[in-house]
Amino acid sequence: MGNICRSPMAEGLFESEVKAAGLLDRINIDSAGTIGYHAGSPPDRRAQETARKHGIDISGQRSRKVAANDFTAFDHILVMDHDNLADMKARCPAGYEDRIQLFLSFAPELLGEEMPDPYYGSDDGFDRCFEAGSAAAKRLMNHIKERHF
């Protein structure tokens, strides 16, 4: 939604997988929110701390709102919940809808299809999101390697 909690962690997790696969120079990774409340802001402190505990630095990321050209610029647009899925599909130009899917569709056995928003909860919500996101990022990397490389 605001691009300060779940999506920055997902971006950091996936970037870590892409780096481990030696494909950082071939895969463009970014995150964005469906709303622009926090545009230009760094990720939430708790998201940064959770990622840092696992050796991932997301402090350099800055929130931004989804742009119209994102739908054509990216092969995969991954969202965190069904509300964002509906919002993104409504904004999407015809013919690009198949690029949009739930991030946790790559690891639904962990938390279901939706990544719960930890913003209003306790710090352990960030840990649960990170764990589920880690599994999804690994499987996403495998999917992309099989499909594109």
Contacts in CASP RR format, 6 or more apart in sequence:
PFRMAT RR
TARGET T0000
AUTHOR 0000-0000-0000
METHOD contacts of the structure
MODEL  1
MGNICRSPMAEGLFESEVKAAGLLDRINIDSAGTIGYHAGSPPDRRAQET
ARKHGIDISGQRSRKVAANDFTAFDHILVMDHDNLADMKARCPAGYEDRI
QLFLSFAPELLGEEMPDPYYGSDDGFDRCFEAGSAAAKRLMNHIKERHF
1 33 0 8 1.000
1 34 0 8 1.000
1 35 0 8 1.000
1 80 0 8 1.000
1 83 0 8 1.000
1 84 0 8 1.000
1 117 0 8 1.000
2 33 0 8 1.000
2 34 0 8 1.000
2 35 0 8 1.000
2 36 0 8 1.000
2 37 0 8 1.000
2 38 0 8 1.000
2 63 0 8 1.000
3 31 0 8 1.000
3 32 0 8 1.000
3 33 0 8 1.000
3 36 0 8 1.000
3 38 0 8 1.000
3 63 0 8 1.000
3 64 0 8 1.000
3 65 0 8 1.000
4 38 0 8 1.000
4 41 0 8 1.000
4 42 0 8 1.000
4 43 0 8 1.000
4 44 0 8 1.000
4 47 0 8 1.000
4 63 0 8 1.000
4 119 0 8 1.000
5 43 0 8 1.000
5 44 0 8 1.000
5 46 0 8 1.000
5 47 0 8 1.000
5 117 0 8 1.000
5 118 0 8 1.000
5 119 0 8 1.000
5 126 0 8 1.000
5 129 0 8 1.000
6 47 0 8 1.000
6 80 0 8 1.000
6 115 0 8 1.000
6 117 0 8 1.000
6 118 0 8 1.000
6 129 0 8 1.000
7 31 0 8 1.000
7 32 0 8 1.000
7 33 0 8 1.000
7 80 0 8 1.000
8 31 0 8 1.000
8 43 0 8 1.000
8 44 0 8 1.000
8 47 0 8 1.000
8 51 0 8 1.000
8 58 0 8 1.000
8 61 0 8 1.000
8 63 0 8 1.000
9 43 0 8 1.000
9 47 0 8 1.000
9 50 0 8 1.000
9 51 0 8 1.000
9 58 0 8 1.000
9 126 0 8 1.000
9 129 0 8 1.000
9 130 0 8 1.000
9 133 0 8 1.000
10 31 0 8 1.000
10 78 0 8 1.000
10 80 0 8 1.000
10 103 0 8 1.000
10 115 0 8 1.000
10 133 0 8 1.000
10 136 0 8 1.000
10 137 0 8 1.000
11 29 0 8 1.000
11 30 0 8 1.000
11 31 0 8 1.000
11 58 0 8 1.000
11 61 0 8 1.000
12 29 0 8 1.000
12 51 0 8 1.000
12 56 0 8 1.000
12 58 0 8 1.000
12 61 0 8 1.000
12 137 0 8 1.000
13 51 0 8 1.000
13 56 0 8 1.000
13 130 0 8 1.000
13 133 0 8 1.000
13 134 0 8 1.000
13 136 0 8 1.000
13 137 0 8 1.000
14 29 0 8 1.000
14 137 0 8 1.000
14 140 0 8 1.000
14 141 0 8 1.000
15 24 0 8 1.000
15 29 0 8 1.000
15 56 0 8 1.000
16 56 0 8 1.000
16 137 0 8 1.000
17 137 0 8 1.000
17 138 0 8 1.000
17 140 0 8 1.000
17 141 0 8 1.000
18 24 0 8 1.000
18 27 0 8 1.000
18 29 0 8 1.000
18 141 0 8 1.000
21 141 0 8 1.000
21 145 0 8 1.000
23 145 0 8 1.000
23 149 0 8 1.000
26 149 0 8 1.000
27 144 0 8 1.000
28 73 0 8 1.000
28 74 0 8 1.000
30 70 0 8 1.000
30 74 0 8 1.000
31 61 0 8 1.000
32 63 0 8 1.000
32 64 0 8 1.000
32 65 0 8 1.000
32 66 0 8 1.000
32 67 0 8 1.000
32 70 0 8 1.000
33 63 0 8 1.000
33 64 0 8 1.000
33 65 0 8 1.000
33 66 0 8 1.000
33 84 0 8 1.000
34 65 0 8 1.000
34 66 0 8 1.000
34 84 0 8 1.000
34 87 0 8 1.000
34 88 0 8 1.000
35 65 0 8 1.000
36 63 0 8 1.000
36 64 0 8 1.000
36 65 0 8 1.000
38 63 0 8 1.000
39 63 0 8 1.000
39 64 0 8 1.000
39 65 0 8 1.000
40 62 0 8 1.000
40 63 0 8 1.000
40 64 0 8 1.000
41 62 0 8 1.000
41 63 0 8 1.000
42 48 0 8 1.000
42 59 0 8 1.000
42 60 0 8 1.000
42 61 0 8 1.000
42 62 0 8 1.000
42 63 0 8 1.000
43 51 0 8 1.000
43 58 0 8 1.000
43 59 0 8 1.000
43 61 0 8 1.000
43 63 0 8 1.000
44 119 0 8 1.000
46 118 0 8 1.000
46 123 0 8 1.000
46 126 0 8 1.000
47 58 0 8 1.000
47 118 0 8 1.000
47 126 0 8 1.000
48 58 0 8 1.000
48 59 0 8 1.000
49 123 0 8 1.000
49 126 0 8 1.000
50 123 0 8 1.000
50 126 0 8 1.000
50 127 0 8 1.000
50 129 0 8 1.000
50 130 0 8 1.000
51 57 0 8 1.000
51 58 0 8 1.000
51 130 0 8 1.000
52 59 0 8 1.000
54 130 0 8 1.000
54 134 0 8 1.000
66 88 0 8 1.000
66 91 0 8 1.000
68 91 0 8 1.000
68 93 0 8 1.000
70 77 0 8 1.000
71 77 0 8 1.000
71 91 0 8 1.000
71 92 0 8 1.000
71 93 0 8 1.000
71 96 0 8 1.000
71 99 0 8 1.000
72 93 0 8 1.000
72 96 0 8 1.000
74 99 0 8 1.000
75 99 0 8 1.000
75 148 0 8 1.000
76 99 0 8 1.000
76 101 0 8 1.000
76 140 0 8 1.000
76 144 0 8 1.000
77 88 0 8 1.000
77 99 0 8 1.000
77 100 0 8 1.000
77 101 0 8 1.000
78 100 0 8 1.000
78 101 0 8 1.000
78 102 0 8 1.000
78 103 0 8 1.000
78 140 0 8 1.000
79 85 0 8 1.000
79 88 0 8 1.000
79 100 0 8 1.000
79 101 0 8 1.000
79 102 0 8 1.000
79 103 0 8 1.000
80 102 0 8 1.000
80 103 0 8 1.000
80 104 0 8 1.000
80 114 0 8 1.000
80 115 0 8 1.000
80 117 0 8 1.000
81 102 0 8 1.000
81 114 0 8 1.000
81 115 0 8 1.000
81 117 0 8 1.000
82 102 0 8 1.000
82 113 0 8 1.000
82 114 0 8 1.000
85 100 0 8 1.000
85 101 0 8 1.000
85 102 0 8 1.000
88 100 0 8 1.000
89 97 0 8 1.000
89 100 0 8 1.000
92 99 0 8 1.000
92 100 0 8 1.000
102 113 0 8 1.000
102 114 0 8 1.000
103 115 0 8 1.000
103 133 0 8 1.000
103 136 0 8 1.000
103 140 0 8 1.000
104 110 0 8 1.000
104 111 0 8 1.000
104 112 0 8 1.000
104 113 0 8 1.000
104 114 0 8 1.000
104 115 0 8 1.000
104 132 0 8 1.000
104 133 0 8 1.000
104 136 0 8 1.000
105 113 0 8 1.000
105 136 0 8 1.000
106 135 0 8 1.000
106 136 0 8 1.000
106 137 0 8 1.000
106 139 0 8 1.000
106 140 0 8 1.000
106 143 0 8 1.000
107 132 0 8 1.000
107 133 0 8 1.000
107 135 0 8 1.000
107 136 0 8 1.000
107 139 0 8 1.000
110 131 0 8 1.000
110 132 0 8 1.000
110 133 0 8 1.000
110 135 0 8 1.000
110 136 0 8 1.000
111 128 0 8 1.000
111 129 0 8 1.000
111 132 0 8 1.000
115 129 0 8 1.000
115 132 0 8 1.000
115 133 0 8 1.000
116 125 0 8 1.000
116 128 0 8 1.000
116 129 0 8 1.000
118 125 0 8 1.000
118 126 0 8 1.000
118 128 0 8 1.000
118 129 0 8 1.000
END
